[in-house]
Amino acid sequence: MKIVYVDFVRFTPTETDLFEGYDLIVPFNNDANSDIKGYLVKASNTSELQKKLKKAKGFVGVMSEDLKVNREAVMRRKVCVILDFEGRKIDYTTIKMAKDKDVIIEVSLSKFLRVKGLKRAKLLDETRLLLKLLLKFKTPFILTTGAENQLEVRPRKQLYRFFYFLSKDGGIDCVELIKLAKENSNRIFRKLVDKKYIMDGIEILDV
């Protein structure tokens, strides 16, 4: 089976941008002019989340520093993914709920480029714990660049190599992690591109 690689970014790509190794780039930038794009919802509290979700459509991603917002988001039918950045707060309960609600957890690389020193060390530890929980609960996740601009984009092989060694250093099954990341990438691609796809094992048949 051919693996299809998907990346999520936060800016509007141009024809001159290079995305080495990816088959589909999904911009979470509500100004993006693209056939395939994400709808970005930023919220600092649950009231703001609920208000903005009323207008949201399509492949909806939520970005918040508030743990309560992210927990509420996974319970909302419209929400497809909890987006990652250096300030995101997410816990054991939210990850478990995301599995039950089939909400994707993004794990991005670019957040590590924006912090240094102790903050980066703390972020590495937090991400290792997150990866352990994602594997434990089999919560859907995607490994992305999460780039906010073209300078933060990294080739797909570099992205996967980074998370391979990050998980290996944390005593995580790095082979299983990458295997699931690839399977999830295929699944997300189908969800975005294949109009007949509803969920695993359920498709619209021609009659």
Backbone as numpy.savetxt, mean C-alpha at the origin, in Angstrom:
# Nx Ny Nz CAx CAy CAz Cx Cy Cz
3.24 -18.58 -14.06 2.40 -17.38 -14.06 3.28 -16.13 -14.06
3.02 -15.23 -14.96 3.77 -13.99 -15.05 3.35 -13.07 -13.90
4.34 -12.56 -13.19 4.07 -11.65 -12.09 3.89 -10.24 -12.64
2.86 -9.55 -12.19 2.60 -8.18 -12.60 2.87 -7.27 -11.40
3.76 -6.31 -11.57 4.21 -5.48 -10.46 3.54 -4.11 -10.47
2.96 -3.76 -9.32 2.23 -2.51 -9.15 2.97 -1.64 -8.14
3.03 -0.33 -8.40 3.61 0.61 -7.45 2.62 1.74 -7.18
2.60 2.21 -5.95 1.78 3.36 -5.56 2.70 4.57 -5.35
2.31 5.73 -5.90 3.07 6.97 -5.70 2.13 8.08 -5.27
2.69 9.24 -4.91 1.89 10.36 -4.42 1.95 11.58 -5.33
2.47 11.39 -6.55 2.57 12.50 -7.47 2.07 12.06 -8.84
1.93 13.02 -9.74 1.44 12.70 -11.08 2.62 12.39 -12.00
2.81 11.14 -12.39 3.94 10.80 -13.25 3.80 11.42 -14.64
4.94 11.67 -15.27 4.96 12.14 -16.65 5.54 11.07 -17.54
5.46 11.28 -18.83 5.96 10.29 -19.79 7.47 10.11 -19.68
8.17 11.10 -19.14 9.63 11.01 -19.04 10.10 10.34 -17.75
9.18 10.11 -16.78 9.55 9.44 -15.54 9.88 7.98 -15.81
10.91 7.48 -15.14 11.34 6.10 -15.32 10.88 5.26 -14.13
10.15 4.19 -14.41 9.68 3.29 -13.36 10.14 1.88 -13.72
11.39 1.61 -13.45 12.02 0.36 -13.89 11.46 -0.85 -13.14
10.88 -1.78 -13.89 10.43 -3.04 -13.32 8.97 -3.10 -12.93
8.23 -1.99 -13.08 6.82 -1.96 -12.71 5.93 -2.02 -13.96
4.80 -2.70 -13.82 3.85 -2.81 -14.92 2.73 -1.78 -14.82
2.48 -1.31 -13.61 1.40 -0.35 -13.38 1.78 0.60 -12.26
1.64 1.90 -12.52 1.88 2.92 -11.50 0.54 3.54 -11.14
0.21 3.52 -9.85 -1.06 4.08 -9.39 -0.76 5.37 -8.61
-1.10 6.52 -9.17 -0.87 7.79 -8.46 -2.00 8.10 -7.48
-1.65 8.27 -6.21 -2.63 8.75 -5.23 -2.44 10.26 -5.14
-2.93 10.92 -6.17 -2.88 12.37 -6.29 -4.18 12.74 -6.98
-5.06 13.38 -6.28 -6.40 13.62 -6.82 -6.41 14.58 -8.00
-5.24 15.13 -8.32 -5.13 15.97 -9.52 -4.63 15.17 -10.71
-4.28 13.90 -10.49 -3.69 13.09 -11.56 -4.68 12.87 -12.69
-4.18 12.99 -13.91 -4.98 12.72 -15.11 -4.55 11.37 -15.64
-5.18 10.32 -15.15 -4.77 8.97 -15.48 -5.97 8.05 -15.48
-5.95 7.06 -16.36 -7.05 6.09 -16.41 -7.08 5.25 -15.14
-5.91 4.91 -14.65 -5.80 4.12 -13.42 -5.20 5.02 -12.35
-5.98 5.38 -11.36 -5.47 6.25 -10.30 -6.16 5.94 -8.99
-5.51 6.37 -7.92 -6.08 6.21 -6.60 -6.76 7.49 -6.16
-7.66 7.36 -5.23 -8.34 8.53 -4.66 -7.80 8.69 -3.25
-7.11 9.79 -3.00 -6.45 10.03 -1.72 -7.35 10.75 -0.73
-7.47 10.17 0.46 -8.21 10.80 1.56 -7.25 11.00 2.72
-6.98 12.26 3.04 -6.18 12.60 4.22 -7.12 13.07 5.32
-6.94 12.53 6.52 -7.83 12.89 7.62 -7.07 12.90 8.94
-7.37 13.87 9.77 -6.72 13.97 11.08 -7.61 13.48 12.22
-8.90 13.25 11.90 -9.81 12.70 12.90 -10.92 11.94 12.18
-11.71 11.19 12.94 -12.71 10.32 12.33 -13.84 11.12 11.67
-14.16 12.28 12.22 -15.21 13.10 11.62 -14.79 13.57 10.22
-13.55 13.99 10.11 -13.03 14.43 8.81 -13.00 13.25 7.84
-12.62 12.08 8.32 -12.60 10.88 7.48 -13.99 10.59 6.92
-14.97 10.56 7.78 -16.33 10.24 7.35 -16.85 11.26 6.33
-16.53 12.52 6.54 -16.97 13.58 5.63 -16.33 13.42 4.26
-15.04 13.16 4.23 -14.32 13.05 2.96 -14.67 11.76 2.21
-14.98 10.70 2.95 -15.33 9.44 2.29 -16.65 9.53 1.53
-17.50 10.45 1.91 -18.77 10.62 1.20 -18.54 11.05 -0.24
-17.43 11.77 -0.48 -17.12 12.23 -1.83 -16.15 11.30 -2.55
-15.56 10.37 -1.83 -14.54 9.50 -2.40 -15.14 8.49 -3.37
-14.35 8.11 -4.35 -14.80 7.12 -5.34 -13.60 6.38 -5.90
-13.88 5.20 -6.44 -12.82 4.42 -7.06 -11.94 3.70 -6.05
-10.64 3.66 -6.33 -9.66 2.95 -5.51 -9.18 3.91 -4.41
-9.81 3.82 -3.26 -9.63 4.82 -2.20 -8.52 4.43 -1.23
-7.59 5.37 -1.02 -6.53 5.18 -0.05 -6.62 6.22 1.04
-6.45 5.79 2.29 -6.53 6.71 3.44 -5.13 6.92 4.01
-4.81 8.19 4.31 -3.52 8.55 4.89 -3.77 9.36 6.16
-3.29 8.83 7.29 -3.52 9.54 8.55 -2.47 9.16 9.59
-2.15 10.14 10.46 -1.27 9.89 11.60 -2.05 9.41 12.82
-3.37 9.44 12.73 -4.21 9.09 13.88 -4.60 7.62 13.84
-4.28 6.90 14.89 -4.58 5.48 14.96 -6.08 5.22 14.85
-6.90 6.06 15.49 -8.34 5.88 15.45 -8.88 6.04 14.03
-8.30 6.96 13.27 -8.73 7.16 11.88 -8.44 5.92 11.04
-7.24 5.38 11.18 -6.88 4.19 10.39 -7.72 2.98 10.80
-8.03 2.88 12.07 -8.88 1.77 12.53 -10.30 1.90 11.99
-10.80 3.15 11.99 -12.13 3.41 11.44 -12.14 3.17 9.93
-11.05 3.53 9.27 -10.97 3.41 7.81 -11.11 1.98 7.33
-10.51 1.03 8.05 -10.58 -0.37 7.59 -12.00 -0.93 7.73
-12.84 -0.25 8.49 -14.22 -0.68 8.66 -15.14 -0.11 7.59
-14.64 0.83 6.80 -15.46 1.51 5.81 -15.38 0.79 4.46
-16.53 0.53 3.87 -16.60 -0.24 2.64 -15.84 0.42 1.49
-15.81 1.73 1.45 -15.17 2.44 0.34 -13.65 2.34 0.36
-13.08 2.09 1.52 -11.62 2.15 1.66 -10.97 0.87 1.13
-9.98 1.05 0.26 -9.27 -0.08 -0.34 -7.89 -0.30 0.27
-7.23 0.79 0.69 -5.85 0.68 1.17 -5.56 1.73 2.24
-4.78 1.33 3.25 -4.25 2.26 4.24 -2.84 2.62 3.78
-2.67 3.87 3.36 -1.40 4.30 2.77 -0.33 4.53 3.84
0.92 4.34 3.41 2.05 4.39 4.33 2.83 5.70 4.19
3.35 6.18 5.29 4.29 7.30 5.32 4.92 7.30 6.71
5.91 8.15 6.93 6.68 8.07 8.16 5.89 8.38 9.42
4.73 9.04 9.29 3.94 9.38 10.46 2.74 8.48 10.71
2.57 7.44 9.89 1.38 6.59 10.04 1.39 5.82 11.36
0.22 5.71 11.94 0.05 4.92 13.16 -0.88 3.75 12.85
-0.41 2.56 13.16 -1.21 1.36 12.90 -0.87 0.33 13.97
-1.86 -0.44 14.43 -1.62 -1.37 15.51 -2.12 -2.78 15.18
-1.92 -3.68 16.13 -2.29 -5.09 16.04 -3.75 -5.26 15.63
-4.63 -4.53 16.31 -6.07 -4.66 16.04 -6.42 -4.22 14.63
-5.85 -3.12 14.18 -6.14 -2.60 12.84 -5.68 -3.57 11.77
-4.51 -4.17 11.96 -3.98 -5.13 10.99 -4.87 -6.36 10.91
-5.33 -6.83 12.05 -6.22 -7.99 12.09 -7.56 -7.67 11.43
-8.08 -6.49 11.68 -9.35 -6.07 11.09 -9.20 -5.91 9.57
-8.05 -5.42 9.13 -7.81 -5.24 7.69 -7.86 -6.58 6.97
-7.42 -7.63 7.62 -7.53 -8.98 7.05 -8.99 -9.35 6.87
-9.79 -9.14 7.90 -11.21 -9.51 7.85 -11.99 -8.70 6.82
-11.59 -7.42 6.64 -12.31 -6.53 5.73 -11.66 -6.46 4.34
-10.58 -7.20 4.14 -9.87 -7.23 2.86 -9.40 -5.84 2.45
-8.82 -5.13 3.39 -8.24 -3.81 3.13 -6.72 -3.97 3.06
-6.12 -3.40 2.03 -4.68 -3.53 1.79 -3.90 -2.60 2.73
-2.79 -3.12 3.26 -1.86 -2.30 4.03 -0.64 -2.03 3.15
-0.39 -0.76 2.87 0.79 -0.41 2.08 2.02 -0.35 2.99
3.14 -0.87 2.50 4.43 -0.75 3.19 5.38 -0.13 2.18
5.83 1.10 2.46 6.58 1.85 1.45 8.05 2.00 1.81
8.84 2.27 0.79 10.28 2.47 0.95 10.65 3.93 1.19
9.97 4.84 0.51 10.38 6.25 0.52 10.34 6.89 1.89
9.51 6.37 2.79 9.45 6.96 4.13 10.81 6.91 4.83
11.62 5.90 4.50 12.94 5.78 5.11 13.92 6.82 4.56
13.62 7.35 3.39 14.49 8.36 2.78 14.28 9.73 3.41
13.17 9.89 4.12 12.80 11.20 4.66 13.19 11.38 6.13
13.73 10.34 6.74 14.14 10.43 8.15 15.58 9.95 8.30
16.23 10.35 9.40 17.62 9.97 9.65 17.80 9.58 11.12
18.95 9.00 11.39 19.36 8.72 12.76 18.40 7.85 13.54
18.07 8.28 14.76 17.22 7.50 15.65 15.81 7.31 15.08
15.33 8.33 14.37 14.00 8.22 13.77 13.97 7.10 12.73
15.02 6.98 11.94 15.07 5.91 10.94 15.18 4.55 11.62
16.01 4.46 12.67 16.16 3.20 13.40 14.83 2.76 13.99
14.10 3.71 14.56 12.78 3.40 15.14 11.81 2.94 14.05
11.87 3.60 12.90 10.98 3.26 11.80 11.29 1.86 11.26
12.56 1.50 11.23 12.95 0.16 10.78 12.39 -0.90 11.72
12.50 -0.64 13.04 11.97 -1.59 14.03 10.45 -1.72 13.91
9.78 -0.59 13.75 8.32 -0.61 13.63 7.89 -1.37 12.37
8.64 -1.22 11.30 8.29 -1.88 10.04 8.53 -3.38 10.13
9.58 -3.79 10.81 9.81 -5.23 11.00 8.64 -5.86 11.77
8.19 -5.18 12.82 7.04 -5.69 13.58 5.80 -5.74 12.70
5.59 -4.70 11.90 4.45 -4.68 11.00 4.48 -5.86 10.04
5.64 -6.13 9.45 5.77 -7.23 8.50 5.47 -8.58 9.17
5.92 -8.73 10.41 5.63 -9.96 11.16 4.13 -10.15 11.33
3.42 -9.08 11.67 1.98 -9.16 11.89 1.23 -9.40 10.58
1.69 -8.80 9.51 1.06 -9.02 8.20 1.14 -10.48 7.80
2.29 -11.10 8.04 2.44 -12.52 7.72 1.63 -13.39 8.68
1.63 -13.02 9.95 0.90 -13.80 10.95 -0.58 -13.89 10.62
-1.19 -12.75 10.28 -2.62 -12.71 10.02 -2.99 -12.90 8.55
-1.94 -12.96 7.70 -2.17 -13.06 6.24 -3.01 -11.88 5.74
-2.72 -10.72 6.30 -3.39 -9.49 5.89 -2.87 -9.06 4.52
-3.75 -8.65 3.61 -3.28 -8.21 2.30 -2.39 -6.98 2.42
-1.24 -7.00 1.74 -0.32 -5.87 1.78 0.35 -5.69 0.43
0.95 -4.54 0.23 1.71 -4.28 -0.98 2.99 -3.54 -0.60
4.09 -3.91 -1.23 5.36 -3.21 -1.07 5.46 -2.18 -2.19
5.67 -0.92 -1.84 5.71 0.15 -2.84 6.87 1.11 -2.56
7.12 1.99 -3.53 8.06 3.07 -3.27 7.39 4.14 -2.43
6.09 4.36 -2.63 5.38 5.43 -1.92 5.99 6.79 -2.23
6.58 6.92 -3.41 7.33 8.13 -3.76 6.44 9.36 -3.85
6.94 10.45 -3.29 6.23 11.74 -3.38 6.71 12.56 -4.56
7.79 12.14 -5.19 8.31 12.79 -6.38 9.20 11.81 -7.13
9.64 12.19 -8.33 10.39 11.28 -9.17 11.73 10.88 -8.55
12.32 11.76 -7.74 13.61 11.48 -7.12 13.53 10.35 -6.10
12.33 10.11 -5.57 12.17 9.04 -4.58 11.83 7.69 -5.21
11.61 7.66 -6.50 11.30 6.40 -7.17 12.53 5.51 -7.17
12.36 4.24 -6.90 13.43 3.26 -6.95 13.02 2.09 -7.83
13.98 1.46 -8.52 13.65 0.29 -9.34 13.01 -0.80 -8.51
12.17 -1.57 -9.15 11.45 -2.61 -8.42 12.39 -3.62 -7.76
13.48 -4.01 -8.41 14.41 -4.97 -7.81 15.03 -4.42 -6.54
15.34 -3.12 -6.54 15.90 -2.49 -5.35 14.88 -2.45 -4.22
13.63 -2.17 -4.57 12.55 -2.15 -3.59 12.39 -3.50 -2.91
12.30 -4.56 -3.70 12.10 -5.89 -3.14 13.34 -6.37 -2.38
14.53 -5.99 -2.84 15.76 -6.37 -2.15 15.82 -5.73 -0.77
15.40 -4.46 -0.70 15.40 -3.76 0.59 14.52 -4.48 1.60
13.30 -4.83 1.22 12.39 -5.47 2.16 12.78 -6.93 2.44
13.45 -7.55 1.49 13.96 -8.91 1.72 14.96 -8.90 2.88
15.94 -7.99 2.82 16.97 -7.95 3.85 16.45 -7.35 5.16
15.51 -6.41 5.05 14.91 -5.86 6.26 14.19 -6.95 7.05
13.44 -7.78 6.35 12.72 -8.87 7.03 13.67 -9.95 7.52
14.69 -10.24 6.73 15.67 -11.26 7.12 16.39 -10.86 8.40
16.79 -9.59 8.49 17.46 -9.09 9.69 16.56 -9.15 10.91
15.24 -9.12 10.70 14.30 -9.16 11.80 13.81 -10.57 12.13
14.44 -11.58 11.54 14.05 -12.96 11.81 12.73 -13.35 11.18
12.34 -12.62 10.14 11.08 -12.88 9.43 11.36 -13.79 8.23
10.40 -14.61 7.87 10.53 -15.47 6.69 10.54 -14.58 5.44
11.73 -14.18 5.01 11.87 -13.22 3.91 11.41 -13.80 2.58
11.58 -15.10 2.39 11.14 -15.74 1.15 9.61 -15.72 1.06
8.96 -16.04 2.17 7.49 -16.02 2.20 6.97 -14.60 2.02
7.65 -13.63 2.61 7.23 -12.23 2.50 7.21 -11.79 1.03
8.30 -12.05 0.33 8.39 -11.63 -1.07 7.40 -12.41 -1.94
7.21 -13.68 -1.62 6.24 -14.49 -2.37 4.84 -13.90 -2.25
4.43 -13.57 -1.02 3.11 -12.98 -0.80 3.00 -11.59 -1.42
4.09 -10.82 -1.36 4.09 -9.49 -1.96 3.81 -9.58 -3.46
4.40 -10.56 -4.12 4.18 -10.75 -5.56 2.75 -11.19 -5.84
2.24 -12.11 -5.03 0.86 -12.57 -5.21 -0.12 -11.43 -5.01
0.12 -10.61 -4.00 -0.75 -9.47 -3.74 -0.69 -8.44 -4.86
0.50 -8.24 -5.42 0.66 -7.31 -6.54 -0.20 -7.74 -7.72
-0.18 -9.04 -8.01 -1.03 -9.58 -9.09 -2.51 -9.35 -8.79
-2.88 -9.60 -7.56 -4.28 -9.46 -7.16 -4.75 -8.01 -7.26
-3.91 -7.08 -6.83 -4.26 -5.66 -6.90 -4.36 -5.22 -8.35
-3.46 -5.71 -9.20 -3.51 -5.38 -10.62 -4.85 -5.80 -11.22
-5.28 -7.01 -10.91 -6.56 -7.50 -11.44 -7.72 -6.66 -10.91
-7.64 -6.29 -9.65 -8.71 -5.49 -9.05 -8.83 -4.13 -9.74
-7.71 -3.60 -10.17 -7.70 -2.28 -10.81 -8.00 -2.32 -12.30
-7.59 -3.38 -12.97 -7.62 -3.43 -14.43 -8.70 -4.34 -14.99
-8.92 -5.49 -14.36 -9.84 -6.49 -14.88 -11.27 -6.19 -14.40
-12.12 -5.75 -15.29 -13.49 -5.38 -14.92 -14.33 -6.60 -14.52
-13.88 -7.79 -14.88 -14.62 -9.00 -14.52 -14.26 -9.51 -13.13
-13.18 -9.00 -12.58 -12.70 -9.48 -11.29 -13.46 -8.80 -10.15
-13.97 -9.59 -9.21 -14.64 -9.07 -8.02 -13.75 -9.34 -6.80
-13.39 -10.59 -6.60 -12.48 -11.00 -5.54 -11.97 -12.37 -5.90
-11.01 -12.88 -5.12 -10.45 -14.19 -5.43 -11.54 -15.25 -5.51
-11.60 -15.93 -6.65 -12.57 -17.00 -6.84 -13.92 -16.53 -7.34
-14.12 -15.20 -7.47 -15.40 -14.67 -7.94 -15.14 -13.70 -9.09
-15.68 -14.03 -10.25 -15.55 -13.18 -11.42 -16.89 -13.10 -12.14
-17.05 -12.04 -12.94 -18.24 -11.90 -13.79 -18.02 -12.71 -15.05
-18.92 -13.60 -15.35 -18.79 -14.45 -16.51 -19.57 -13.90 -17.69
-19.05 -14.10 -18.89 -19.77 -13.71 -20.10 -20.93 -14.68 -20.31
-22.12 -14.15 -20.66 -23.29 -15.00 -20.89 -23.87 -14.68 -22.25
